[in-house]
Amino acid sequence: MRIIDAHVHLGDGPHKAYTLETLQDDLADACATGAVVFAFPEDMYRIVDTHESRVAANAYVLEASRRASAMYPFYFVWNDYFIADDFDEFVGIKWHRHADEPRYDYTQPGCEAMLERIRARNVPVILEEELGNTIAFIDRNPDLPVIIPHCGQLNGGTPDMERFFDNPNVYFGTSMALPANLAFVAEHVPPTRIIFGSDVSGTSQPFFNFTAVELEKVRKMQFTADEFALVLAGNIDRILSAVVN
């Protein structure tokens, strides 16, 4: 069965490192085919907060996707809204902050310019934001496919995701979700809108294979074989089919 890990941080910096080579080994061990990859927040703003670091972090992800098959690069957008020359080579967006971190200013002209570029290509957005901003982002971009990671645990909490359960453009990533929260989402959202991911972040390496650990959690859900095929790869393949050549 085809398996895509749709939530992997990738990089080779001094603060956190999870390289393409290590990822490929872990994917092979988990019998996974490929991954959605994006930069570490530590290289975007948490530890190093410079334009040069952000450019380099996104560039590493893109170069990894050029070197390996079935690597789907997502562009990590930060609150400077910088659009790199190679922006259109990325097939998705990572939009990420926690409640105690620097904010995106949604009133900036640069924000709208970035959103216009994203909407023009209709690329998926992995959105990790506070609840109010999550609601506003989805309302502002109703046609974009939005993936809420961790079953919404860091977007205000899984129970508050109920407001999106009937929205066909909102998907839920399984990455690091508590089993009870994953079960809650699976009870209310069709399997066509649940996407497997691990949230490999470098902290687990080299102690265990995070993709395999998170995969086992999903396999304990009461999905049929056809539903598993959708959750493990079919849904992300379908979303990316419009932008992946």
N, C-alpha and C positions, 0 to 999 in steps of 0.2 A: 504494500500500500504506500502510495506517495505521501511523504511527510515534509512539510515546510515549517521551520521554526520562524514564526512571524514576529519575533520580538527579541532582537539580539543587539547588544552594544558591542561595537568593534573599534579597536584602536591599538596603538602601540606607543603610548606616551609614558612619561615618567611617573604619573600619578595613578593611572590604571591602564592595564594592558590586557587585551584579549585579541590575539592576532588572527588573521585569516587562517594560518596554518593550524593553530590550535582549534579553531572553530571547525575546520574541515575534519580534523580527527574526531572531535566530539560528535559531529553530525553522522559520521560513518559508524561510530560506536552505537549510536541511537537508531541506526537504519533510516536516517533522515536524508532527504534529497538536497535541500537548500535552505536558505534563510533570508529573511528581511533584516537588513543591517543598517545601523545608524551610529552616530558618534556618542561618546560618553559626555554626560553633562559636566563632569569634572574638567573636560577640555574646552567646554563652551563658556562656562561662567562660574562653576562652583569653586574651583581652585585656581585655574588660569582664566582670566577674563580679558582677553585681548583679541583684536580683530585677526591677528596673525594665527593665533591658536585655533580660532574657530574655522578659519579657512583651511588650515592644515588638517583638522579633525574631519571635516567633511570630505576633504580630498583623499584622505586615507581610505575612507569608506568607498568612495567612487572607484579608486584604483583597485581595491580588492574585488569589486564587482566586475571589473574588466579582466581580471586575472583568473576568475573562477566562474564556472557555470552555475546557474540557479542561485546567484547572489543578487538580491534586489535592494539597491541602495536608496535609502530615504534621506532627504536633506534635513538636517537639524536647523530649524529656524530659531534664532534668538531675537532679543528685543531691539537689536540694531536693524533688523529686517534687510540685511545685506543679501543681494541676489548675485551669486557668483556667475561667471561667464559660462560655466558648465552646468548651470542649474537645471536645464532641460534634459540632461542625461540621467538625473535622478527620477525614480519612478514613484516616489511618495514623499511624504513630509512627516517629520517628527516635531511636534509642538509640545514643549515640555517645561513645566515648572511646578513646584510645590508651594503651599500656602505661605511658607515662611521665606520664600526666595524672591529675588528681584522680579518685578512685574513686567508683563507685556503692556505697552501703552496702545490700546486699541484705537485711540483717537489720532495717532500719528499718521500723516500721509503715507509714510513708508509701510505701515501695516496694511493699508488698503492696496497699495501697489503690489505688495507681496501676495495678498489674497487674490487679486486680479490675475496674477500669473498662475496661481494654484488652480483657480476656477477655470481658467482658459484651457488647461489640460485635464481637468477633472481627476486629479491624482488623489489617492487616498491620504488621509491625515490621521496619524496616531496621535490622539489628543489627550494629554495629561495636564489637567488644569483644575482650579477650584470650581466648585459646583456652579456658582453664578456665571463665571466666565465660560464654563462648558456649555451651559444653556445658551448664553449669548452667542458663542461661536457657532453652534449648530443652527440657531435661528438666523444668523447672518449669512450662513452658507448652506441653505437647505438642500441643495442638490449634490453637495460633496459627500463622498463616502467617508464616514468618520469611524475610526476604530477606537473604542474606549478601553484602555488596557486594564489589567488586574480586575476585570469585572466591575470597574468603577470604584474600587476601594480607595483610590487616591484622587478621585474626582468628586468627592463629597460623601462617599460611602455607597456600597452596593444597593441598599434599600432606596436611595434617592435616584437610582438609575431607572426606576420604574417608569418615570416620565418619558423615557426613550424607548420603552419596550415595543411600542406600536410604530415606531419610525423606521421605515424600511431601509433608510440610508445610514442607520447607526448600527455598528457591529460591536461585539464585545470580545476582547482578547482574554485568554485564560491565564496569561502570564502572572505567576505568583499569587493567584487568587486562592483564598481559603476554600477548602472543599465545600463548605456550607454555602459560601457565596456563589461558587460556580454552579452548585446544584440549584440555587434560587434563580439564577439567570437562565439556566437550561430548562427550568420549569415554565418560564414565561416567554422565552424568546425561541423562535424556531432554530434548528441546527444550521440553517442556511445563513445565520447571522452570528455564529460563534466561531472564533478563529484561534487555533492553537498558537501559543508562544511561550517562551521560557523566561524571558528577561535575564538572559546571561549577561552578567555585568563585570566579570573579571574577579569578583570577590570570592567566588567558589573555586577558582582554579588554583592549583591543579588537583584539588582534593576530591572532586567528583564531577560527573558529567551532568550539568544542570538541565540540558535538553532532555536527557533520559529521565531525570527525576520528575520534571514537570509533565512529561509525556505519560508517565505511569499514572499520575493523578488524573489526567483526562481519560485514560483508558478505563478507569474505575467507574466512569459515568455510564448510565444506562442508555447508550446510543446503539442504534442498529449499525450493521456494517456499512450501509450506504451513508448513514449520518456521520459515522466516524470519518469516512472518506472526505466528506465536506468540511468537517471541523479541522482535520489534520492538513488539508491542502486545497481541497476543491474551492472553498470560499475565497481564500486569498488569491488563488489562481484566477478565479472569475473577476475579482476586483481589478487585478493587475492586467488582465487581458487587453484592456483598452489602451494601456500605455506601454506595455512591454512588446518590443518588436519580435 
